[in-house]
Amino acid sequence: MTDTGETAQGEQEQPERGERRRGRRVLRISLLVLAVLILLAAGGGWWAYSHLNSNIDSVDLDQAIGDNRPKKVVAGAQNILVLGSDSRAGANGELDHGNVSGARSDTAMLVHIPEGHARATAVSIPRDTLVTRPECKDADGEAVSSADRVMFNSIYSLAGPACVVKTVEQLSGIRVDHFVEVDFAGFKGLVDALGGVTVTLDKPMSGAKGGLKLEAGTHRLDGEQSLKFVRTRYGYGDGSDLGRIGLQQQFLMAMLSEIKKQDALGNPARLYKLADAATKSLTTDSDLGSLTALADFAQGMKGVDPSTMETIMLPVAYDKADPNRVVVAQPQAGLLWEALRTDRQIPAEARKSPASAPKG
């Protein structure tokens, strides 16, 4: 979402209430989308297992990260790092008018499912948070040195998803059991397979800096328009990254509604088209890297109701040296991670962020 982190100083967003509302949407919807992708993949397995299975990319976290990982505290709990990435390579880069290239981690959520698998808590990590990047290996197995005060979303583009997992483990002290990445560019094919997705805007999009131009009201978007929609930042609302997260949340919910409306899961021919598009955009850890594994995982998580999922934004504060960046706020963040690590109730203090996330 952030290109290199241009941020406007000055005005702040509505602090906690607005953040909490946006945080609930992004995390709830991202889990819903993950569940739908898993169901699509599992449902299509009986029909064309080999082809769909070959669509899924996977990463061996143990090999890439090594043995220096947090210990599992509660055996039956599950911790899943969900990344929404935005690949700008090839034809997809044309939609950006040459502004950016490569791939970035747009959305990051650590989803904690306590022992018993009856509920879930998801913690959103702001992309512009300054963190310490641990020593790790990139996608080619080359060593990447550690570094202090790097933007969280820069780690993905430099060193790949395994290094993001290791960063989150170091940040939280929580062992990540599974990793799931969904490429936003993959939604283009998914939307076209659905015949479009309907969204409603309460204010117009100006189309600034290559974004989508739309009047306020209801619109039917095709795949290319949908990709522009989820990438729009400067031309809508206050132009902040959190605003763009809100658009992505809205789009993903609209896509889920379209799938339900068309009864896509009950139509084998349509299901195959959707599953083919969905699995092409999916990367998982090696333990989830097959349709069978995804189906088994989904079966084990069926007791989790996304509508009751608790969502929290990682507590952050403005960085003193660079007010356009944020740093992890203590002791709030420490209390939050400890509660999740031990399957305990999250204290009220851990839900408070000293500053709203910055614009930019």
Secondary structure, DSSP 8 states (H G I E B T S, - for coil): --SS-----S-----HHHHHHHHHHHHHHHHHHHHHHHHHHHHHHHHHHHHHHHH-EEE-HHHHH-S-----SSTT-EEEEEEEEEE--GGGGGGGTTS--SEEEEEEEEEEE-TTSS--EEEE--TTEEEEE-SEE-TTS-EE--EEEEETTHHHHHH-HHHHHHHHHHHH-----EEEEEETTHHHHHHHHHT-EEEEESS-EE-GGG--EE-SEEEEE-HHHHHHHHH--TTSTT--HHHHHHHHHHHHHHHHHHHHHTTGGG-HHHHHHHHHHHHHTEEEEGGG-SHHHHHHHHHHTTT--GGG-EEEE--EEE-SS-TTSEEE-TTHHHHHHHHHHTT----GGGG--SS-----
